[in-house]
């Protein structure tokens, strides 16, 4: 299992704990769920990105938050 971090940029909260997931595909699925939650519960958070990084700091994916409104 790899630890993944979900970082909202710019100016978002820091994900210091991360989430242990089996692979990059599972991290991407989790990122989509996080984005849906953000757009539902924080509608004013437009023009931000969700960066998914693994425990080595490698960027797995970057997703626009506004893209799921």
N, C-alpha and C positions, 0 to 999 in steps of 0.2 A: 504494500500500500504506500502511496505517495501522499504527502501533505500538500494541499493546494491552498492558495490565498486569493481572496476576492477583494480587489482594491478599487474603490470608486475615486476617479480622478476627474478634475482637480478637486481638492478641498473636501474629500469624503473621509469617513471614518477609516481608521487603520484596522485591518484584519490581522491582529497579532496572534490569534489562535489557529486560524486556518481550519481545514477540513481534510481528514484522511479519506481518500477515494482510490479505487482500483487503477484508474488510468485517465488519460487526457479526455477521452470521450465522456466519461462519467463527470469529470470536472466541467466540461462544456454543458452537459445537461443541467448540472447544478447552477451554473452561471445563468442559464435561461430562466430557471426558477427564481433566482435572486433578482434578476431584472424585472420579471413580472411582478414580484412582490414590491419592488421599489416603485415601479410606475403606478401600481394600485394604491400604495400607502403614502407615497411622497410625490404627488403630481407636479410639484414645483421644481423637481430635480432634473430639469431639462439640460441639454447640452453637456452631459457628462458621459464618461466611458467607464465600463467595468473591465478592469484588467485582471486576467487570471494568470497567476504565476505558480510554478511548482516550487518545491522546497529548495531547489538550487538557484532560484531566481529567474529561470527561463520563462519567458512570456509564452503561455500556451495559446491565449486568444485575447483579443480586445473587442468589446462589443459596445455599440452606442446604446445608451439608455433611452434616448428619444426614439430609437427605432422600433420600440415595442409599445409605444403609446397608442 
